[in-house]
Amino acid sequence: MKPLVLACLVAVAASSFAQTEPAAPAQTPAAAATPASIPPDSPKFGVYPIAYREIITKWLADRLLDPSTAKLEFNEPQAGEIKTKAGTASGYSVEFRVDSRNKFGMYTGFQKFRVVIKNGEIIWSDRVRG
């Protein structure tokens, strides 16, 4: 008797499951960045750096001893001006953290940096203390 009741419950559950609508596909990070969320180009700040991760990664490749093993954490670009010793740098400011290997092969610990990207190029950089 119990196997018959169990079989009926499984059949009912399967039929009700089949009638439900399929779940919406999970939104990927690429789909999350819709054109509406990207600010318009401006002469003051330049073109929004959609590929800011790649720009920074290429820039770091010339500055790190072992760039292929670097661990990176990025914040989103923010339009603005950064006061520098030479004046101001206008563009998209991106803060990121880097943990890379030193000449002994040991990780140095995460260090925080900020760059300003304008029209696809890094025009200013500095290490953030604290």
C-alpha positions as CSV (number, residue, x, y, z in Angstrom):
1,M,0.0,0.0,0.0
2,K,2.8,2.4,0.9
3,P,4.6,2.0,-2.4
4,L,1.4,2.8,-4.3
5,V,0.8,6.0,-2.3
6,L,4.4,7.0,-2.8
7,A,4.1,6.4,-6.5
8,C,1.0,8.6,-6.7
9,L,2.6,11.4,-4.8
10,V,5.6,11.3,-7.1
11,A,3.4,11.4,-10.2
12,V,1.4,14.4,-8.8
13,A,4.5,16.3,-7.9
14,A,6.1,15.6,-11.3
15,S,3.0,16.8,-13.2
16,S,2.7,20.0,-11.2
17,F,6.4,20.6,-11.6
18,A,6.2,20.2,-15.4
19,Q,3.4,22.8,-15.6
20,T,5.3,25.6,-13.9
21,E,7.0,28.2,-16.0
22,P,10.8,27.9,-16.4
23,A,12.9,30.1,-14.2
24,A,14.4,33.1,-15.9
25,P,18.1,32.6,-16.7
26,A,20.6,34.0,-14.3
27,Q,21.9,37.4,-15.3
28,T,25.5,37.4,-16.3
29,P,27.9,40.3,-15.4
30,A,28.0,41.2,-19.1
31,A,24.3,41.4,-19.3
32,A,24.2,43.4,-16.1
33,A,26.1,46.3,-17.7
34,T,23.3,47.6,-20.0
35,P,23.9,50.6,-22.2
36,A,21.6,52.6,-19.9
37,S,24.0,52.1,-17.0
38,I,27.0,53.4,-18.9
39,P,27.3,57.2,-18.6
40,P,27.5,59.2,-21.8
41,D,30.8,60.2,-23.2
42,S,32.0,63.6,-22.1
43,P,34.9,65.8,-23.3
44,K,36.0,66.3,-19.6
45,F,36.1,62.7,-18.6
46,G,36.4,60.9,-21.9
47,V,34.8,57.6,-23.0
48,Y,33.6,55.3,-20.2
49,P,36.2,52.5,-19.8
50,I,34.1,49.3,-20.3
51,A,37.3,47.2,-20.5
52,Y,38.9,48.9,-17.4
53,R,40.0,45.5,-16.0
54,E,42.0,44.7,-19.2
55,I,43.5,48.2,-19.3
56,I,44.7,47.9,-15.8
57,T,46.0,44.3,-16.2
58,K,48.0,45.3,-19.3
59,W,49.4,48.3,-17.4
60,L,50.4,46.1,-14.5
61,A,52.1,43.6,-16.7
62,D,55.0,46.1,-17.3
63,R,55.3,46.9,-13.5
64,L,55.1,43.5,-11.7
65,L,57.8,40.8,-11.5
66,D,55.3,38.0,-12.1
67,P,52.1,39.5,-13.5
68,S,50.6,36.1,-14.4
69,T,50.2,35.1,-10.7
70,A,48.9,38.5,-9.5
71,K,45.6,38.5,-7.6
72,L,43.4,41.5,-8.5
73,E,40.2,43.0,-6.9
74,F,38.5,45.9,-8.7
75,N,36.0,48.7,-7.9
76,E,33.8,50.2,-10.6
77,P,35.0,53.3,-12.4
78,Q,33.8,56.6,-11.1
79,A,33.9,59.8,-13.2
80,G,35.7,62.6,-11.4
81,E,38.8,64.7,-10.9
82,I,41.8,63.7,-8.8
83,K,44.1,66.4,-7.5
84,T,47.7,65.6,-8.3
85,K,51.0,67.4,-7.7
86,A,50.9,68.6,-11.3
87,G,47.3,69.8,-11.2
88,T,44.2,67.7,-11.7
89,A,43.6,64.5,-13.6
90,S,40.1,64.3,-15.1
91,G,38.7,60.9,-16.2
92,Y,37.4,57.7,-14.7
93,S,39.0,56.8,-11.3
94,V,39.3,53.1,-10.6
95,E,40.6,51.8,-7.2
96,F,41.9,48.3,-7.2
97,R,43.9,46.0,-4.9
98,V,46.9,43.8,-6.0
99,D,48.6,40.9,-4.3
100,S,51.6,39.9,-6.3
101,R,54.8,37.9,-5.9
102,N,58.1,39.5,-5.0
103,K,61.6,38.4,-6.2
104,F,61.6,35.6,-3.6
105,G,58.3,34.1,-4.9
106,M,56.3,35.2,-1.9
107,Y,53.0,37.1,-2.1
108,T,53.4,40.6,-0.7
109,G,49.9,41.1,0.6
110,F,47.2,43.2,-1.0
111,Q,48.1,46.8,-1.8
112,K,45.6,49.4,-2.9
113,F,46.1,51.6,-5.9
114,R,44.1,54.2,-7.9
115,V,44.4,55.0,-11.5
116,V,42.6,57.6,-13.7
117,I,41.6,56.3,-17.2
118,K,40.7,58.7,-20.0
119,N,39.9,57.5,-23.5
120,G,41.3,54.0,-22.8
121,E,44.6,55.1,-21.4
122,I,45.9,55.4,-17.8
123,I,46.8,59.1,-17.4
124,W,47.6,59.0,-13.7
125,S,48.3,56.4,-11.0
126,D,49.2,56.3,-7.3
127,R,49.3,53.9,-4.4
128,V,46.5,54.6,-1.8
129,R,47.8,54.5,1.8
130,G,45.7,53.2,4.6
